[in-house]
Amino acid sequence: MLESREECLESKVESPKSKEENNSATDSYRGDLPQSEGNEQQTANSKLQTETMEVHHHPEVEKKGIKEYILEGLMIFVAVTMGFFAESLREHIDNNEKGHEYVKSLLVDLKADTTKINDYFDYFARSRARYKLLLDDLEKPLRHDTAYLSKFYDAAHYTLGLNYVRFTNRVVSQLKSSDNFRLIINSEVAGEITDYSNGTAACENQEKVVEYFTEDSEKFARQMINMKAYGFLNTQQGIDNTIALIGTDHKDAEQYANAIYIKAAVESSYCWLVREQKQRAIKLIVLLKKEYNLNDE
C-alpha cells in the first residue's frame, strides 16, 4: 500500500531532467525549422505583443446641447453685427465730415453771391436813371452841342452792354454731379439748397431773355451812336463828347427808344428774380450757421 502511494507521487512530480529533455526537444524542433520561418514567427509574436500593449483609447467627444449651439450662434451674430455697426459708424462719421466741408464751402459761395447781387442792384439803379434820361432825349429833337452829346453818350452806354449776376454754382454742382447730396443729412438744409439751386436756374433762364433784347437795343443804338466816341481803341479813358451822332432821324430815335423800353422791362423781371434769390441766400446762410455751428465763419 505504501509503495503504490509513492509510485503515484513519483509519477506526478516531474524530474528536472525530464524538463530539460522537453526543452531540448522543443529547441530541437525549432532548430529543425528554416531560419526565415523562425524570424517571421518571432516578428509576428513581437507584433502581437506590441499591439496588445499599445491599445489606443480615443477620447470621448462631449456632445453639445441645443442651448450651447444657440449660444455660439448668438455670439457669432453679435460679433458680425458689431462689426457692421462699427463700419456704419465710421462711414457715418466720414460722411458728416465731408458734409460739413461742403457746407462750409457753400457758405463761402453764398456770401460771394450776395456781394455780386448787391453790385448788380447798384448797376440796375444807375441803368434805370440813364434809361430815363436817354428816353427823354429821344422824344425831343436831337442836338449836337457838347453838353447834350456828353449826356446822351453816357446814357446810351448802358444800353450797349449786358450785365447780370454770375452765380457761384461750384458747390451745388459738385453735390449734384457726384451724388454727394446725400451727405446733407438735414432735410431742411437740403430743401433750402434745392430751392436756391432752382432760383439760380430761373435767373439764368431770364439772363438769356435779357441778352436777346440787349442785342436788339444795340442794333438800333448803332444806327444813331458813333462808337468812336467811346474810344475803345484809344488809351484815353472816358467819352469823347465832341463826336456827333450818326443818325438824327426821328424814326431811328423811335426804334431806339422802343428797344430801350423792352430792355428795361426784361431787366426789371430779372432784377425781381435776383432779389428773390438774395432772400434765399440770406435764409440759407442763417440756416447753415445754425445747423452746423458756423457762427464764427
C-alpha positions, 0 to 999 in steps of 0.5 A: 500500500505504501509503495503504490502511494509513492509510485503515484507521487513519483509519477506526478512530480516531474524530474528536472531532467525530464524538463530539460529533455522537453526543452531540448526537444522543443529547441530541437524542433525549432532548430529543425525549422528554416531560419526565415520561418523562425524570424517571421514567427518571432516578428509576428509574436513581437507584433502581437505583443506590441499591439496588445500593449499599445491599445489606443483609447480615443477620447470621448467627444462631449456632445453639445446641447441645443442651448450651447449651439444657440449660444455660439450662434448668438455670439457669432451674430453679435460679433458680425453685427458689431462689426457692421455697426462699427463700419456704419459708424465710421462711414457715418462719421466720414460722411458728416465730415465731408458734409460739413466741408461742403457746407462750409464751402457753400457758405463761402459761395453764398456770401460771394453771391450776395456781394455780386447781387448787391453790385448788380442792384447798384448797376440796375439803379444807375441803368434805370436813371440813364434809361430815363434820361436817354428816353427823354432825349429821344422824344425831343429833337436831337442836338449836337452841342457838347453838353447834350452829346456828353449826356446822351453818350453816357446814357446810351452806354448802358444800353450797349452792354449786358450785365447780370449776376454770375452765380457761384454754382461750384458747390451745388454742382459738385453735390449734384454731379457726384451724388454727394447730396446725400451727405446733407443729412438735414432735410431742411438744409437740403430743401433750402439748397434745392430751392436756391439751386432752382432760383439760380436756374430761373435767373439764368433762364431770364439772363438769356431773355435779357441778352436777346433784347440787349442785342436788339437795343444795340442794333438800333443804338448803332444806327444813331451812336458813333462808337468812336466816341467811346474810344475803345481803341484809344488809351484815353479813358472816358467819352469823347463828347465832341463826336456827333451822332450818326443818325438824327432821324426821328424814326431811328430815335423811335426804334431806339427808344422802343428797344430801350423800353423792352430792355428795361422791362426784361431787366426789371423781371430779372432784377425781381428774380435776383432779389428773390434769390438774395432772400434765399441766400440770406435764409440759407446762410442763417440756416447753415450757421445754425445747423452746423455751428458756423457762427464764427465763419 
